[in-house]
Amino acid sequence: MTKETFLYVAESATYATGDQAAFRASHFIGCETPSTTSTRFLFSPVDKFQFGAVNVTPDSFTLTHTLDGHIEVLKAVAGAMKKPGGFVVIQDDEGTAFSTDGSSLGSIGFSDIDYAPIASTGTAVEVDGTGVVVATL
Amino acid sequence: MNYIIANDVALTSLGAADGTVMFPTNMVLGMDTSADTKLRLSVRSPLDTDDADLINIVHADTNTEEKAFRNMVDEVVSVLNGDFAGAAVLFDVANNISLPGQTLTGSTVTQD
């Protein structure tokens, strides 16, 4: 059996029911960019074995980030999903915003992800710890 | 599994529908022609899973360059099957990235 990569996302410091989830990388089905400061990652739903032609509501998590940082956020999360098995903390909101230079805060538990600066401008990419949304079931 | 990015808008226009997508290669449904100058890549829509997002890639006119579509299919497949550490970029208007035989102007992303 192939090892699976799981992406952990928490949206609040209280960790209430429904506010945190682990998404299977192999269940990733695509992305959308809902606003100039957010990117949403969609997954086949945890309460369905698999969908066929019938339309179903996907699970998702949404990251709120630096203006126009979508491409860098997509690349960073894709890199995490390509890790061959394991557990990756995408965002664990403990009430503190991401670092201003986009460097990893994984050592103290907020994220395992490094976001590169926006390629064309050099602007650092931050993910806002209060703008994370987890949607499952 | 590869993760493929396509983006048809400039940096300051990011964040709207029909602009930027990323999809895994196992969501690709197929390729056909939408015009003599366009390859159409169909990908299962993550927002409407019984329908498709459409990515149109502009290439040379097949009336004058008969192999233009076939060559573009080859270029797209090379990206889909490439050996990448993270995401692979099919094309990206914000960063002026395109396939070798592609014309960025008129290349589009349409989400369902």
gemmi code that builds the backbone of each chain (N, CA, C; Angstrom):
import gemmi

chains = {
    "A": [
        ("MET", (0.843, -1.198, 0.000), (0.000, 0.000, 0.000), (0.878, 1.247, 0.000)),
        ("THR", (0.519, 2.193, -0.832), (1.271, 3.435, -0.923), (1.094, 4.269, 0.339)),
        ("LYS", (2.196, 4.848, 0.827), (2.099, 5.732, 1.987), (1.364, 7.006, 1.601)),
        ("GLU", (0.549, 7.495, 2.505), (-0.275, 8.673, 2.232), (0.288, 9.893, 2.959)),
        ("THR", (0.162, 11.056, 2.333), (0.503, 12.315, 2.982), (-0.772, 12.973, 3.485)),
        ("PHE", (-0.762, 13.390, 4.744), (-1.923, 14.057, 5.333), (-1.584, 15.508, 5.639)),
        ("LEU", (-2.491, 16.383, 5.293), (-2.309, 17.823, 5.485), (-3.198, 18.262, 6.644)),
        ("TYR", (-2.572, 18.738, 7.698), (-3.333, 19.170, 8.881), (-3.578, 20.678, 8.815)),
        ("VAL", (-4.822, 21.070, 9.035), (-5.191, 22.483, 9.034), (-6.111, 22.743, 10.226)),
        ("ALA", (-5.794, 23.778, 10.984), (-6.665, 24.203, 12.092), (-7.015, 25.668, 11.881)),
        ("GLU", (-8.260, 25.998, 12.131), (-8.684, 27.362, 11.824), (-8.859, 28.253, 13.040)),
        ("SER", (-8.779, 27.696, 14.232), (-9.014, 28.551, 15.393), (-8.187, 28.089, 16.572)),
        ("ALA", (-7.988, 29.011, 17.475), (-7.200, 28.708, 18.660), (-7.957, 27.835, 19.644)),
        ("THR", (-9.265, 27.733, 19.472), (-10.061, 26.933, 20.402), (-10.189, 25.479, 19.961)),
        ("TYR", (-9.848, 25.211, 18.681), (-9.928, 23.847, 18.155), (-11.306, 23.237, 18.358)),
        ("ALA", (-12.332, 24.019, 18.102), (-13.699, 23.541, 18.270), (-14.036, 22.488, 17.217)),
        ("THR", (-15.133, 21.774, 17.469), (-15.589, 20.759, 16.530), (-15.745, 21.357, 15.136)),
        ("GLY", (-15.147, 20.708, 14.159), (-15.250, 21.175, 12.786), (-14.216, 22.202, 12.388)),
        ("ASP", (-13.381, 22.616, 13.322), (-12.404, 23.666, 13.037), (-11.021, 23.141, 12.700)),
        ("GLN", (-10.865, 21.838, 12.658), (-9.575, 21.287, 12.267), (-9.822, 19.982, 11.522)),
        ("ALA", (-8.908, 19.674, 10.619), (-9.069, 18.459, 9.827), (-7.732, 18.044, 9.252)),
        ("ALA", (-7.656, 16.773, 8.863), (-6.496, 16.251, 8.147), (-6.981, 15.782, 6.783)),
        ("PHE", (-6.421, 16.362, 5.748), (-6.846, 16.071, 4.377), (-5.834, 15.137, 3.723)),
        ("ARG", (-6.333, 14.122, 3.015), (-5.440, 13.228, 2.265), (-4.972, 13.936, 0.997)),
        ("ALA", (-3.675, 13.961, 0.782), (-3.149, 14.595, -0.438), (-3.706, 13.914, -1.686)),
        ("SER", (-3.907, 12.612, -1.622), (-4.411, 11.888, -2.800), (-5.877, 12.195, -3.073)),
        ("HIS", (-6.560, 12.874, -2.154), (-7.944, 13.284, -2.368), (-8.054, 14.708, -2.881)),
        ("PHE", (-6.909, 15.351, -3.120), (-6.924, 16.708, -3.657), (-7.511, 16.701, -5.075)),
        ("ILE", (-8.468, 17.599, -5.329), (-9.092, 17.635, -6.655), (-8.925, 18.982, -7.359)),
        ("GLY", (-8.447, 20.007, -6.664), (-8.229, 21.277, -7.359), (-8.311, 22.464, -6.425)),
        ("CYS", (-8.188, 23.637, -7.017), (-8.145, 24.892, -6.261), (-9.041, 25.933, -6.898)),
        ("GLU", (-9.375, 26.933, -6.114), (-9.926, 28.159, -6.663), (-9.312, 29.331, -5.909)),
        ("THR", (-9.438, 30.521, -6.487), (-8.920, 31.740, -5.859), (-10.110, 32.655, -5.612)),
        ("PRO", (-10.726, 32.548, -4.422), (-11.974, 33.273, -4.163), (-11.815, 34.786, -4.076)),
        ("SER", (-10.623, 35.277, -3.728), (-10.429, 36.721, -3.598), (-8.963, 37.051, -3.848)),
        ("THR", (-8.648, 38.328, -3.798), (-7.266, 38.748, -4.048), (-6.322, 38.333, -2.929)),
        ("THR", (-6.883, 37.877, -1.814), (-6.048, 37.488, -0.661), (-6.381, 36.099, -0.140)),
        ("SER", (-6.984, 35.255, -0.947), (-7.300, 33.918, -0.443), (-7.195, 32.868, -1.539)),
        ("THR", (-6.865, 31.658, -1.110), (-6.787, 30.500, -2.001), (-7.456, 29.334, -1.288)),
        ("ARG", (-8.315, 28.627, -2.028), (-9.078, 27.517, -1.450), (-8.645, 26.203, -2.097)),
        ("PHE", (-8.345, 25.219, -1.275), (-7.917, 23.897, -1.740), (-9.066, 22.916, -1.507)),
        ("LEU", (-9.446, 22.183, -2.556), (-10.624, 21.322, -2.491), (-10.238, 19.846, -2.570)),
        ("PHE", (-10.988, 19.029, -1.836), (-10.704, 17.602, -1.718), (-12.003, 16.819, -1.859)),
        ("SER", (-11.884, 15.588, -2.331), (-13.081, 14.754, -2.346), (-13.511, 14.534, -0.889)),
        ("PRO", (-14.808, 14.503, -0.627), (-15.317, 14.570, 0.746), (-15.022, 13.321, 1.567)),
        ("VAL", (-14.813, 13.553, 2.856), (-14.457, 12.442, 3.751), (-15.635, 11.502, 3.999)),
        ("ASP", (-16.856, 11.963, 3.738), (-18.007, 11.096, 4.013), (-18.492, 10.369, 2.763)),
        ("LYS", (-17.704, 10.436, 1.692), (-18.027, 9.690, 0.473), (-16.823, 8.828, 0.110)),
        ("PHE", (-17.066, 7.595, -0.281), (-15.957, 6.733, -0.668), (-15.287, 7.285, -1.919)),
        ("GLN", (-16.070, 7.608, -2.910), (-15.558, 8.213, -4.135), (-16.738, 8.756, -4.903)),
        ("PHE", (-16.530, 9.858, -5.634), (-17.635, 10.353, -6.435), (-17.450, 9.971, -7.896)),
        ("GLY", (-18.570, 9.718, -8.537), (-18.547, 9.438, -9.955), (-18.999, 10.661, -10.706)),
        ("ALA", (-20.012, 10.522, -11.522), (-20.495, 11.652, -12.293), (-21.366, 12.588, -11.452)),
        ("VAL", (-21.888, 12.078, -10.344), (-22.797, 12.887, -9.530), (-22.030, 14.006, -8.833)),
        ("ASN", (-22.602, 15.195, -8.877), (-21.947, 16.331, -8.264), (-22.081, 16.265, -6.745)),
        ("VAL", (-20.987, 16.407, -6.044), (-21.005, 16.413, -4.588), (-20.249, 17.636, -4.091)),
        ("THR", (-20.557, 18.035, -2.869), (-19.863, 19.170, -2.275), (-18.501, 18.723, -1.754)),
        ("PRO", (-17.445, 19.345, -2.209), (-16.117, 18.916, -1.763), (-15.796, 19.430, -0.363)),
        ("ASP", (-14.853, 18.778, 0.302), (-14.249, 19.348, 1.499), (-13.232, 20.388, 1.057)),
        ("SER", (-12.858, 21.264, 1.966), (-11.875, 22.278, 1.556), (-11.220, 22.922, 2.762)),
        ("PHE", (-10.095, 23.550, 2.502), (-9.569, 24.539, 3.442), (-9.166, 25.771, 2.651)),
        ("THR", (-9.325, 26.918, 3.280), (-9.026, 28.195, 2.649), (-7.955, 28.909, 3.462)),
        ("LEU", (-6.957, 29.409, 2.766), (-5.906, 30.188, 3.404), (-6.047, 31.644, 2.999)),
        ("THR", (-5.980, 32.543, 3.966), (-5.952, 33.974, 3.693), (-4.494, 34.425, 3.760)),
        ("HIS", (-4.072, 35.148, 2.722), (-2.631, 35.408, 2.583), (-2.375, 36.795, 2.001)),
        ("THR", (-1.125, 37.096, 1.837), (-0.680, 38.363, 1.258), (-1.357, 38.604, -0.090)),
        ("LEU", (-1.680, 39.861, -0.360), (-2.288, 40.244, -1.628), (-1.493, 39.670, -2.809)),
        ("ASP", (-2.203, 39.002, -3.714), (-1.629, 38.453, -4.948), (-0.601, 37.343, -4.714)),
        ("GLY", (-0.646, 36.705, -3.567), (0.316, 35.637, -3.275), (-0.148, 34.251, -3.686)),
        ("HIS", (-1.169, 34.180, -4.530), (-1.787, 32.880, -4.846), (-0.812, 31.858, -5.436)),
        ("ILE", (-0.041, 32.280, -6.411), (0.823, 31.319, -7.111), (1.838, 30.720, -6.137)),
        ("GLU", (2.392, 31.558, -5.257), (3.389, 31.073, -4.302), (2.745, 30.141, -3.278)),
        ("VAL", (1.512, 30.444, -2.867), (0.807, 29.576, -1.933), (0.506, 28.225, -2.603)),
        ("LEU", (0.061, 28.265, -3.842), (-0.206, 27.023, -4.577), (1.052, 26.166, -4.670)),
        ("LYS", (2.164, 26.794, -5.023), (3.408, 26.032, -5.194), (3.869, 25.417, -3.864)),
        ("ALA", (3.739, 26.179, -2.786), (4.202, 25.672, -1.491), (3.353, 24.488, -1.023)),
        ("VAL", (2.055, 24.595, -1.153), (1.182, 23.497, -0.710), (1.357, 22.285, -1.625)),
        ("ALA", (1.553, 22.526, -2.916), (1.808, 21.405, -3.832), (3.082, 20.675, -3.434)),
        ("GLY", (4.097, 21.423, -3.042), (5.336, 20.796, -2.587), (5.107, 19.923, -1.363)),
        ("ALA", (4.249, 20.390, -0.469), (3.933, 19.595, 0.728), (3.189, 18.319, 0.344)),
        ("MET", (2.273, 18.438, -0.615), (1.486, 17.268, -1.013), (2.348, 16.224, -1.712)),
        ("LYS", (3.469, 16.647, -2.283), (4.322, 15.698, -3.006), (5.260, 14.935, -2.091)),
        ("LYS", (5.278, 15.300, -0.811), (6.120, 14.530, 0.107), (5.602, 13.095, 0.167)),
        ("PRO", (6.475, 12.116, 0.076), (6.025, 10.714, -0.024), (5.611, 10.127, 1.317)),
        ("GLY", (4.448, 10.493, 1.754), (3.918, 9.949, 3.004), (4.323, 10.793, 4.188)),
        ("GLY", (3.399, 10.955, 5.114), (3.741, 11.711, 6.310), (2.650, 12.669, 6.725)),
        ("PHE", (3.011, 13.543, 7.636), (2.066, 14.469, 8.257), (2.632, 15.879, 8.104)),
        ("VAL", (1.884, 16.752, 7.469), (2.348, 18.108, 7.204), (1.371, 19.098, 7.836)),
        ("VAL", (1.898, 20.009, 8.630), (1.058, 21.059, 9.204), (1.014, 22.222, 8.215)),
        ("ILE", (-0.138, 22.391, 7.560), (-0.307, 23.518, 6.645), (-0.482, 24.797, 7.446)),
        ("GLN", (-1.365, 24.784, 8.415), (-1.547, 25.944, 9.286), (-2.194, 25.467, 10.574)),
        ("ASP", (-1.618, 25.858, 11.670), (-2.183, 25.543, 12.977), (-2.323, 26.858, 13.713)),
        ("ASP", (-3.499, 27.394, 13.659), (-3.738, 28.721, 14.214), (-3.767, 28.674, 15.729)),
        ("GLU", (-2.784, 29.275, 16.314), (-2.792, 29.429, 17.768), (-2.929, 30.903, 18.121)),
        ("GLY", (-3.569, 31.636, 17.222), (-3.858, 33.029, 17.496), (-2.760, 33.985, 17.105)),
        ("THR", (-1.784, 33.503, 16.375), (-0.667, 34.343, 15.978), (-0.515, 34.319, 14.464)),
        ("ALA", (-0.303, 35.471, 13.881), (-0.134, 35.542, 12.444), (1.183, 34.913, 12.021)),
        ("PHE", (1.260, 34.581, 10.745), (2.479, 33.999, 10.200), (3.594, 35.029, 10.208)),
        ("SER", (4.817, 34.589, 10.122), (5.946, 35.515, 10.160), (5.904, 36.500, 8.994)),
        ("THR", (6.423, 37.683, 9.196), (6.331, 38.729, 8.174), (7.196, 38.440, 6.958)),
        ("ASP", (8.235, 37.641, 7.114), (9.088, 37.354, 5.956), (8.742, 36.030, 5.305)),
        ("GLY", (7.682, 35.393, 5.761), (7.258, 34.158, 5.134), (8.108, 32.961, 5.510)),
        ("SER", (9.035, 33.124, 6.417), (9.881, 31.999, 6.782), (9.094, 30.995, 7.628)),
        ("SER", (9.600, 29.803, 7.676), (8.878, 28.739, 8.368), (8.807, 28.978, 9.869)),
        ("LEU", (7.650, 28.740, 10.446), (7.497, 28.760, 11.886), (7.254, 27.349, 12.389)),
        ("GLY", (7.623, 26.364, 11.577), (7.359, 24.975, 11.911), (7.956, 24.560, 13.244)),
        ("SER", (9.076, 25.196, 13.606), (9.755, 24.782, 14.826), (8.922, 25.058, 16.069)),
        ("ILE", (8.002, 25.999, 15.981), (7.152, 26.244, 17.141), (5.696, 25.896, 16.834)),
        ("GLY", (5.478, 25.173, 15.759), (4.214, 24.497, 15.593), (3.154, 25.133, 14.725)),
        ("PHE", (3.395, 26.323, 14.155), (2.334, 26.958, 13.386), (2.205, 26.380, 11.967)),
        ("SER", (3.329, 26.045, 11.359), (3.272, 25.560, 9.981), (4.581, 24.881, 9.607)),
        ("ASP", (4.473, 23.891, 8.718), (5.669, 23.274, 8.153), (6.003, 23.876, 6.800)),
        ("ILE", (5.261, 24.864, 6.376), (5.358, 25.349, 4.993), (6.203, 26.612, 4.908)),
        ("ASP", (7.077, 26.652, 3.923), (7.803, 27.868, 3.569), (7.160, 28.456, 2.319)),
        ("TYR", (6.790, 29.719, 2.378), (6.231, 30.386, 1.205), (7.293, 31.288, 0.600)),
        ("ALA", (7.567, 31.091, -0.662), (8.544, 31.945, -1.347), (7.956, 33.335, -1.550)),
        ("PRO", (8.792, 34.361, -1.668), (8.276, 35.697, -2.003), (7.621, 35.675, -3.387)),
        ("ILE", (6.709, 36.631, -3.635), (6.083, 36.745, -4.952), (7.174, 36.934, -6.005)),
        ("ALA", (7.154, 36.077, -7.022), (8.281, 36.003, -7.951), (8.566, 37.331, -8.653)),
        ("SER", (7.536, 38.034, -9.059), (7.762, 39.222, -9.887), (8.014, 40.489, -9.087)),
        ("THR", (7.690, 40.476, -7.782), (7.856, 41.693, -6.986), (8.786, 41.521, -5.788)),
        ("GLY", (9.015, 40.282, -5.376), (9.846, 40.034, -4.202), (9.115, 40.231, -2.888)),
        ("THR", (7.835, 40.538, -2.935), (7.053, 40.740, -1.711), (6.935, 39.435, -0.924)),
        ("ALA", (7.232, 39.494, 0.373), (7.117, 38.299, 1.210), (5.665, 37.847, 1.288)),
        ("VAL", (5.457, 36.561, 1.340), (4.104, 36.004, 1.421), (3.857, 35.495, 2.838)),
        ("GLU", (2.814, 36.018, 3.440), (2.386, 35.575, 4.764), (1.026, 34.896, 4.654)),
        ("VAL", (0.778, 33.951, 5.547), (-0.571, 33.406, 5.698), (-1.105, 33.884, 7.034)),
        ("ASP", (-2.280, 34.457, 6.990), (-2.881, 35.027, 8.192), (-3.492, 33.921, 9.036)),
        ("GLY", (-3.022, 33.788, 10.264), (-3.510, 32.727, 11.144), (-4.972, 32.837, 11.482)),
        ("THR", (-5.571, 33.995, 11.293), (-6.990, 34.146, 11.608), (-7.873, 34.019, 10.372)),
        ("GLY", (-7.280, 33.750, 9.225), (-8.086, 33.682, 7.999), (-8.225, 32.290, 7.450)),
        ("VAL", (-8.008, 31.286, 8.288), (-8.064, 29.902, 7.828), (-9.492, 29.375, 8.005)),
        ("VAL", (-9.993, 28.703, 6.988), (-11.345, 28.123, 7.060), (-11.262, 26.655, 6.679)),
        ("VAL", (-11.788, 25.789, 7.539), (-11.862, 24.361, 7.276), (-13.320, 24.008, 7.035)),
        ("ALA", (-13.617, 23.298, 5.950), (-14.997, 22.911, 5.648), (-15.037, 21.436, 5.289)),
        ("THR", (-15.642, 20.621, 6.160), (-15.808, 19.195, 5.868), (-17.240, 18.787, 6.187)),
        ("LEU", (-17.657, 17.652, 5.597), (-18.999, 17.107, 5.798), (-20.057, 18.158, 5.622)),
    ],
    "B": [
        ("MET", (2.222, 11.685, -8.488), (1.192, 12.658, -8.878), (1.821, 14.032, -9.072)),
        ("ASN", (1.498, 14.681, -10.171), (1.928, 16.059, -10.360), (0.759, 17.010, -10.132)),
        ("TYR", (1.092, 18.218, -9.700), (0.106, 19.265, -9.493), (0.408, 20.385, -10.487)),
        ("ILE", (-0.583, 20.745, -11.291), (-0.367, 21.619, -12.435), (-1.059, 22.960, -12.216)),
        ("ILE", (-0.322, 24.050, -12.410), (-0.860, 25.403, -12.280), (-1.071, 26.002, -13.667)),
        ("ALA", (-2.228, 26.634, -13.859), (-2.474, 27.443, -15.061), (-3.069, 28.768, -14.611)),
        ("ASN", (-2.534, 29.837, -15.142), (-2.996, 31.173, -14.737), (-3.020, 32.092, -15.957)),
        ("ASP", (-4.181, 32.703, -16.202), (-4.306, 33.538, -17.404), (-4.443, 35.027, -17.097)),
        ("VAL", (-4.138, 35.428, -15.862), (-4.276, 36.847, -15.513), (-2.969, 37.414, -14.984)),
        ("ALA", (-2.856, 38.743, -15.059), (-1.689, 39.441, -14.539), (-1.708, 39.439, -13.015)),
        ("LEU", (-0.579, 39.781, -12.420), (-0.435, 39.717, -10.963), (-1.544, 40.463, -10.235)),
        ("THR", (-1.837, 41.672, -10.663), (-2.817, 42.497, -9.939), (-4.255, 42.085, -10.216)),
        ("SER", (-4.457, 41.095, -11.067), (-5.816, 40.609, -11.345), (-6.066, 39.237, -10.745)),
        ("LEU", (-5.118, 38.733, -9.972), (-5.305, 37.431, -9.333), (-6.465, 37.491, -8.341)),
        ("GLY", (-7.140, 36.364, -8.146), (-8.178, 36.301, -7.138), (-9.592, 36.331, -7.675)),
        ("ALA", (-9.756, 36.321, -8.976), (-11.094, 36.289, -9.567), (-11.343, 34.906, -10.177)),
        ("ALA", (-12.596, 34.603, -10.442), (-12.925, 33.344, -11.108), (-12.355, 33.354, -12.529)),
        ("ASP", (-12.150, 32.149, -13.070), (-11.642, 32.008, -14.437), (-10.271, 32.632, -14.609)),
        ("GLY", (-9.443, 32.518, -13.593), (-8.105, 33.081, -13.708), (-7.008, 32.077, -13.394)),
        ("THR", (-7.122, 31.463, -12.224), (-6.022, 30.631, -11.730), (-6.566, 29.299, -11.230)),
        ("VAL", (-5.932, 28.218, -11.657), (-6.307, 26.892, -11.146), (-5.048, 26.089, -10.854)),
        ("MET", (-5.195, 25.145, -9.958), (-4.185, 24.095, -9.789), (-4.946, 22.786, -9.661)),
        ("PHE", (-4.493, 21.774, -10.377), (-5.204, 20.500, -10.372), (-4.194, 19.354, -10.383)),
        ("PRO", (-4.573, 18.198, -9.817), (-3.706, 17.029, -9.919), (-3.873, 16.385, -11.290)),
        ("THR", (-2.847, 15.705, -11.742), (-2.895, 15.145, -13.101), (-3.981, 14.087, -13.255)),
        ("ASN", (-4.390, 13.457, -12.151), (-5.441, 12.438, -12.302), (-6.834, 13.049, -12.500)),
        ("MET", (-6.943, 14.367, -12.478), (-8.212, 15.033, -12.798), (-8.301, 15.417, -14.271)),
        ("VAL", (-7.241, 15.209, -15.031), (-7.265, 15.538, -16.461), (-8.184, 14.574, -17.200)),
        ("LEU", (-9.081, 15.117, -18.004), (-10.035, 14.293, -18.753), (-9.583, 14.049, -20.190)),
        ("GLY", (-8.909, 15.022, -20.783), (-8.450, 14.834, -22.151), (-8.161, 16.142, -22.849)),
        ("MET", (-7.748, 16.037, -24.104), (-7.427, 17.220, -24.908), (-8.096, 17.111, -26.263)),
        ("ASP", (-8.606, 18.249, -26.749), (-9.118, 18.305, -28.104), (-8.862, 19.711, -28.651)),
        ("THR", (-9.462, 20.009, -29.795), (-9.257, 21.326, -30.388), (-10.524, 22.153, -30.229)),
        ("SER", (-10.362, 23.411, -29.823), (-11.500, 24.320, -29.752), (-11.456, 25.332, -30.892)),
        ("ALA", (-10.362, 25.369, -31.630), (-10.203, 26.211, -32.815), (-8.960, 25.725, -33.549)),
        ("ASP", (-8.716, 26.261, -34.735), (-7.517, 25.864, -35.475), (-6.244, 26.301, -34.756)),
        ("THR", (-6.401, 27.200, -33.802), (-5.243, 27.727, -33.077), (-5.304, 27.431, -31.582)),
        ("LYS", (-6.174, 26.511, -31.171), (-6.316, 26.294, -29.734), (-6.419, 24.822, -29.369)),
        ("LEU", (-5.591, 24.443, -28.408), (-5.749, 23.146, -27.755), (-6.609, 23.359, -26.516)),
        ("ARG", (-7.594, 22.502, -26.337), (-8.472, 22.606, -25.170), (-8.208, 21.418, -24.244)),
        ("LEU", (-7.723, 21.737, -23.046), (-7.470, 20.723, -22.019), (-8.652, 20.717, -21.061)),
        ("SER", (-9.313, 19.583, -20.932), (-10.456, 19.462, -20.025), (-10.015, 18.790, -18.730)),
        ("VAL", (-10.418, 19.398, -17.618), (-10.047, 18.908, -16.298), (-11.318, 18.848, -15.457)),
        ("ARG", (-11.498, 17.775, -14.720), (-12.693, 17.700, -13.857), (-12.729, 18.897, -12.912)),
        ("SER", (-13.865, 19.581, -12.885), (-13.998, 20.767, -12.051), (-14.094, 20.376, -10.585)),
        ("PRO", (-13.279, 20.971, -9.709), (-13.394, 20.659, -8.281), (-14.623, 21.294, -7.646)),
        ("LEU", (-15.189, 22.304, -8.295), (-16.360, 22.999, -7.762), (-17.653, 22.403, -8.294)),
        ("ASP", (-17.570, 21.672, -9.382), (-18.744, 21.082, -10.029), (-18.269, 19.773, -10.643)),
        ("THR", (-18.223, 18.732, -9.804), (-17.450, 17.547, -10.163), (-18.047, 16.715, -11.294)),
        ("ASP", (-19.256, 17.033, -11.723), (-19.777, 16.335, -12.894), (-19.616, 17.180, -14.156)),
        ("ASP", (-18.741, 18.172, -14.092), (-18.458, 18.998, -15.256), (-16.965, 19.298, -15.301)),
        ("ALA", (-16.557, 20.083, -16.288), (-15.119, 20.272, -16.500), (-14.722, 21.736, -16.493)),
        ("ASP", (-13.514, 21.998, -15.987), (-12.848, 23.261, -16.246), (-12.137, 23.122, -17.594)),
        ("LEU", (-12.048, 24.231, -18.308), (-11.450, 24.198, -19.646), (-10.245, 25.132, -19.714)),
        ("ILE", (-9.145, 24.602, -20.192), (-7.929, 25.398, -20.341), (-7.590, 25.427, -21.828)),
        ("ASN", (-7.683, 26.616, -22.414), (-7.392, 26.781, -23.836), (-5.978, 27.312, -24.020)),
        ("ILE", (-5.214, 26.619, -24.831), (-3.819, 26.994, -25.065), (-3.660, 27.367, -26.542)),
        ("VAL", (-3.273, 28.597, -26.793), (-3.148, 29.095, -28.164), (-1.827, 28.622, -28.774)),
        ("HIS", (-1.924, 28.134, -30.003), (-0.725, 27.694, -30.731), (-0.825, 28.151, -32.181)),
        ("ALA", (0.157, 27.797, -32.977), (0.166, 28.193, -34.390), (-1.049, 27.606, -35.114)),
        ("ASP", (-1.475, 28.267, -36.158), (-2.644, 27.857, -36.937), (-2.353, 26.539, -37.664)),
        ("THR", (-3.215, 25.543, -37.446), (-2.985, 24.237, -38.061), (-3.240, 24.249, -39.569)),
        ("ASN", (-3.817, 25.353, -40.076), (-3.969, 25.471, -41.525), (-2.623, 25.710, -42.208)),
        ("THR", (-1.720, 26.321, -41.465), (-0.396, 26.599, -42.029), (0.693, 25.730, -41.408)),
        ("GLU", (0.478, 25.339, -40.156), (1.429, 24.423, -39.498), (0.647, 23.206, -39.031)),
        ("GLU", (0.612, 22.193, -39.879), (-0.290, 21.067, -39.670), (-0.037, 20.311, -38.367)),
        ("LYS", (1.194, 20.305, -37.907), (1.529, 19.548, -36.694), (1.426, 20.394, -35.422)),
        ("ALA", (0.906, 21.613, -35.520), (0.925, 22.523, -34.368), (0.152, 21.948, -33.184)),
        ("PHE", (-1.025, 21.387, -33.435), (-1.814, 20.819, -32.334), (-1.106, 19.608, -31.733)),
        ("ARG", (-0.662, 18.720, -32.611), (0.025, 17.521, -32.136), (1.264, 17.879, -31.313)),
        ("ASN", (2.021, 18.864, -31.787), (3.207, 19.276, -31.036), (2.830, 19.872, -29.682)),
        ("MET", (1.709, 20.602, -29.649), (1.278, 21.194, -28.381), (0.824, 20.108, -27.408)),
        ("VAL", (0.155, 19.078, -27.916), (-0.208, 17.947, -27.054), (1.047, 17.361, -26.424)),
        ("ASP", (2.084, 17.210, -27.223), (3.345, 16.660, -26.730), (3.917, 17.538, -25.618)),
        ("GLU", (3.836, 18.856, -25.802), (4.367, 19.780, -24.789), (3.545, 19.707, -23.496)),
        ("VAL", (2.235, 19.622, -23.633), (1.379, 19.538, -22.446), (1.638, 18.232, -21.694)),
        ("VAL", (1.734, 17.145, -22.422), (1.982, 15.847, -21.785), (3.327, 15.843, -21.061)),
        ("SER", (4.298, 16.535, -21.629), (5.611, 16.615, -20.974), (5.502, 17.290, -19.612)),
        ("VAL", (4.644, 18.290, -19.503), (4.441, 18.955, -18.216), (3.658, 18.044, -17.271)),
        ("LEU", (2.599, 17.423, -17.784), (1.770, 16.559, -16.937), (2.583, 15.418, -16.337)),
        ("ASN", (3.508, 14.890, -17.121), (4.270, 13.711, -16.687), (5.684, 14.048, -16.226)),
        ("GLY", (6.011, 15.326, -16.134), (7.372, 15.720, -15.779), (7.727, 15.352, -14.350)),
        ("ASP", (9.019, 15.409, -14.059), (9.521, 15.075, -12.733), (9.751, 16.370, -11.965)),
        ("PHE", (8.750, 16.791, -11.176), (8.811, 18.067, -10.470), (8.747, 17.828, -8.960)),
        ("ALA", (9.488, 18.662, -8.216), (9.464, 18.538, -6.760), (8.159, 19.081, -6.188)),
        ("GLY", (7.652, 20.169, -6.774), (6.408, 20.775, -6.296), (5.418, 20.864, -7.433)),
        ("ALA", (4.827, 22.046, -7.588), (3.877, 22.236, -8.683), (4.614, 22.460, -10.000)),
        ("ALA", (3.979, 22.064, -11.091), (4.480, 22.363, -12.427), (3.595, 23.438, -13.034)),
        ("VAL", (4.201, 24.376, -13.717), (3.445, 25.469, -14.318), (3.213, 25.176, -15.796)),
        ("LEU", (1.933, 25.084, -16.157), (1.588, 24.894, -17.570), (1.789, 26.216, -18.301)),
        ("PHE", (1.142, 27.264, -17.797), (1.444, 28.625, -18.225), (1.016, 29.588, -17.137)),
        ("ASP", (1.627, 30.754, -17.120), (1.382, 31.712, -16.041), (1.597, 33.118, -16.588)),
        ("VAL", (0.521, 33.805, -16.853), (0.607, 35.158, -17.404), (1.284, 36.114, -16.423)),
        ("ALA", (1.042, 35.927, -15.124), (1.621, 36.836, -14.124), (3.139, 36.816, -14.145)),
        ("ASN", (3.700, 35.681, -14.514), (5.159, 35.557, -14.529), (5.709, 35.291, -15.925)),
        ("ASN", (4.867, 35.506, -16.950), (5.275, 35.365, -18.346), (5.904, 33.999, -18.637)),
        ("ILE", (5.256, 32.963, -18.135), (5.721, 31.594, -18.369), (4.753, 30.913, -19.335)),
        ("SER", (5.303, 30.300, -20.374), (4.446, 29.606, -21.341), (5.162, 28.366, -21.850)),
        ("LEU", (4.409, 27.517, -22.521), (5.001, 26.368, -23.191), (5.782, 26.860, -24.411)),
        ("PRO", (6.763, 26.094, -24.875), (7.604, 26.576, -25.976), (6.817, 27.002, -27.225)),
        ("GLY", (5.782, 26.270, -27.573), (5.042, 26.581, -28.789), (3.763, 27.370, -28.549)),
        ("GLN", (3.602, 27.880, -27.340), (2.346, 28.540, -26.954), (2.418, 30.044, -27.149)),
        ("THR", (1.268, 30.638, -27.486), (1.097, 32.086, -27.443), (0.264, 32.403, -26.215)),
        ("LEU", (0.826, 33.201, -25.293), (0.101, 33.487, -24.059), (-1.175, 34.286, -24.303)),
        ("THR", (-1.111, 35.236, -25.231), (-2.291, 36.047, -25.523), (-3.415, 35.160, -26.046)),
        ("GLY", (-4.546, 35.190, -25.375), (-5.690, 34.386, -25.803), (-5.758, 33.029, -25.139)),
        ("SER", (-4.698, 32.626, -24.447), (-4.748, 31.376, -23.679), (-5.567, 31.639, -22.413)),
        ("THR", (-6.493, 30.747, -22.119), (-7.473, 31.058, -21.077), (-7.726, 29.893, -20.127)),
        ("VAL", (-8.220, 30.260, -18.936), (-8.713, 29.300, -17.950), (-10.188, 29.609, -17.730)),
        ("THR", (-11.048, 28.608, -17.892), (-12.477, 28.797, -17.648), (-12.938, 27.753, -16.642)),
        ("GLN", (-13.355, 28.226, -15.472), (-13.817, 27.315, -14.424), (-15.312, 27.108, -14.537)),
        ("ASP", (-15.740, 25.865, -14.256), (-17.163, 25.572, -14.293), (-17.813, 25.965, -12.981)),
    ],
}
model = gemmi.Model(1)
for chain_id, residues in chains.items():
    chain = gemmi.Chain(chain_id)
    for i, (resn, *xyz) in enumerate(residues, 1):
        res = gemmi.Residue()
        res.name, res.seqid = resn, gemmi.SeqId(i, " ")
        for name, pos in zip(("N", "CA", "C"), xyz):
            atom = gemmi.Atom()
            atom.name, atom.element = name, gemmi.Element(name[0])
            atom.pos, atom.b_iso = gemmi.Position(*pos), 0.0
            res.add_atom(atom)
        chain.add_residue(res)
    model.add_chain(chain)
structure = gemmi.Structure()
structure.add_model(model)
structure.setup_entities()
